[in-house]
């Protein structure tokens, strides 16, 4: 049970590090996040986002999808 908590903590640390890098002006920081989005008909969706000095600078599209 404890290893599951470690994975969540690790993922949180990776995302926090990416946020801090973006806020400090490091270019092209891309992470996945659950954000308000127009990618689908749902109001919120997990999408890749570009982080920057103002937080989420851009919600990236879904990218290429296969017919499967």
ZANUVEX-607686 format. One record per residue (C-alpha): x, y, z; residue in one letter. Coordinates in nm, 2 decimals. Layout:
<r <X,Y,Z>,a> ...
# end
This chain:
<r <0.00,0.00,0.00>,x> <r <0.28,0.24,0.07>,x> <r <0.43,0.21,-0.28>,x> <r <0.12,0.35,-0.43>,x> <r <0.16,0.66,-0.21>,x> <r <0.52,0.69,-0.33>,x> <r <0.41,0.70,-0.69>,x> <r <0.16,0.98,-0.63>,x> <r <0.42,1.17,-0.44>,x> <r <0.67,1.13,-0.71>,x> <r <0.42,1.24,-0.98>,x> <r <0.34,1.54,-0.77>,x> <r <0.70,1.63,-0.73>,x> <r <0.77,1.60,-1.10>,x> <r <0.47,1.82,-1.18>,x> <r <0.57,2.08,-0.91>,x> <r <0.92,2.09,-1.05>,x> <r <0.78,2.15,-1.40>,x> <r <0.56,2.43,-1.28>,x> <r <0.85,2.60,-1.10>,x> <r <1.07,2.57,-1.41>,x> <r <0.79,2.73,-1.62>,x> <r <0.74,3.01,-1.37>,x> <r <1.11,3.07,-1.38>,x> <r <1.11,3.12,-1.75>,x> <r <1.25,2.78,-1.87>,x> <r <1.12,2.74,-2.22>,x> <r <0.91,2.45,-2.36>,x> <r <0.80,2.28,-2.04>,x> <r <0.52,2.04,-2.13>,x> <r <0.33,1.82,-1.88>,x> <r <0.00,1.65,-1.87>,x> <r <-0.27,1.82,-1.65>,x> <r <-0.64,1.81,-1.59>,x> <r <-0.75,2.15,-1.73>,x> <r <-1.05,2.34,-1.87>,x> <r <-1.03,2.25,-2.24>,x> <r <-1.20,2.27,-2.57>,x> <r <-1.02,1.96,-2.70>,x> <r <-1.34,1.75,-2.66>,x> <r <-1.70,1.82,-2.58>,x> <r <-1.62,1.78,-2.21>,x> <r <-1.55,2.09,-2.01>,x> <r <-1.24,1.95,-1.85>,x> <r <-0.99,1.70,-1.99>,x> <r <-0.65,1.56,-1.92>,x> <r <-0.43,1.72,-2.18>,x> <r <-0.07,1.81,-2.25>,x> <r <-0.01,2.18,-2.15>,x> <r <0.28,2.41,-2.21>,x> <r <0.38,2.58,-1.88>,x> <r <0.53,2.93,-1.86>,x> <r <0.57,3.24,-1.65>,x> <r <0.19,3.27,-1.63>,x> <r <0.12,2.91,-1.55>,x> <r <-0.06,2.72,-1.83>,x> <r <0.04,2.91,-2.15>,x> <r <-0.12,2.67,-2.40>,x> <r <-0.34,2.36,-2.40>,x> <r <-0.20,2.14,-2.67>,x> <r <-0.42,1.93,-2.90>,x> <r <-0.46,1.56,-2.89>,x> <r <-0.20,1.50,-3.16>,x> <r <-0.23,1.23,-3.42>,x> <r <-0.49,0.96,-3.34>,x> <r <-0.53,0.62,-3.50>,x> <r <-0.87,0.48,-3.61>,x> <r <-0.84,0.21,-3.34>,x> 
# end
